[in-house]
Amino acid sequence: MLHLIIEELKNNKTLNDKDFLRLFTEYTEEDLSFIRELAREVAVSNFGHGIYIRGLIELTNYCKNDCYYCGIRKSNLNVERYRLNLEQVLACCEQGYSVGFRTFVMQGGEDAGIKDQDIVLYIREIKKKFPDCAITLSLGERSEQTYQNFYDAGANRYLLRHETSDHTHYGVLHPAKMSLDNRLNCLHILKKIGFQTGTGIMVGTPEQRVEHLLKDIRFIEQLQPQMIGMGPFLSHCDTPFAHHPNGSFSMSLLLLSIFRLMHPKALIPSTTALASLDPKGREAGILSGANVVMPNLSPVDQRKKYSLYNNKAALGAESAEGLALLDKQLQSIGYHISYDRGDYEA
Ligand code: 5AD
């Protein structure tokens, strides 16, 4: 039984390395229930039972990168590529706004075909039409000047998962021309500029070890991001990791709870990957301390093209059209949708 360690984590918001490693390697079902219970107590005491919603607009599936895990990697020739124009983006926002979204997340591959100036225009136009909304970007690694331009145009938040903070492991997941140092540098720049910044990892990627997870925990502890996104690795048939098993559901929940106990006020989504892995994944994430969900607002006919992994949930409660269903699912576990903008509050 690791209850003492788990209680210590809650009280001190950290543990020594040895105890973190014990938690990863020795936890039982019962320990998992216990840590999830404490994590949701912490979430509820900070956020109540309201779950923030973010409308996800998948801007482009063109990508110049070739990450070995990702379905929209450059080398995957089976992807039908698309990018949304301003009109399409604004239509997504319009639809989202009308059902209550007050955050729009523009996510996309690193697409050389959309100029920084185009993104700046998208941001400005969204801000003009929906001045009470927050804009989150998730558009990968860019220069400091570009990030600054996005910020000046009105973007408020930026998501950039570091994926793993171990250099060797980063090299297992990415081609040599991608660099962990650059990614981490981007995160520091984003924070410095003033973005509410999010980072995070996938759980169960090839060759991931508990020592890597420990490093991730320490990195996040140092960075103190406002948002922490994490989900299981899920294989995609057209990638080099096609035959690698999916990440573990229980390990994903354990990590989510650990992050909640360490970062009581962070915005932590119950991710699409979690919902894709298990039919009760979204609820399980919330019951492990998550306080955000990100339903899909992309045009329905494009959604299947944004396939980062196989069987990615994009319909039903995972979609903007399905908000009523989402709310019903949340109600069934004692929660509800919060229509607040849900900015980070220190
Ligand atoms: N399984 C799970 N998550 C994935 N992502 C990309 N590919 C996969 C996959 N195969 C995640 C990455 C990225 C985010 C947008 O999606 O962590 O940062």
Residues whose N, C-alpha, C, O or C-beta is under 5 A from the ligand:
A	BS01	5AD	Y69 C70 R161 M202 P232 F233 L234 S235 A273 L308 Y309
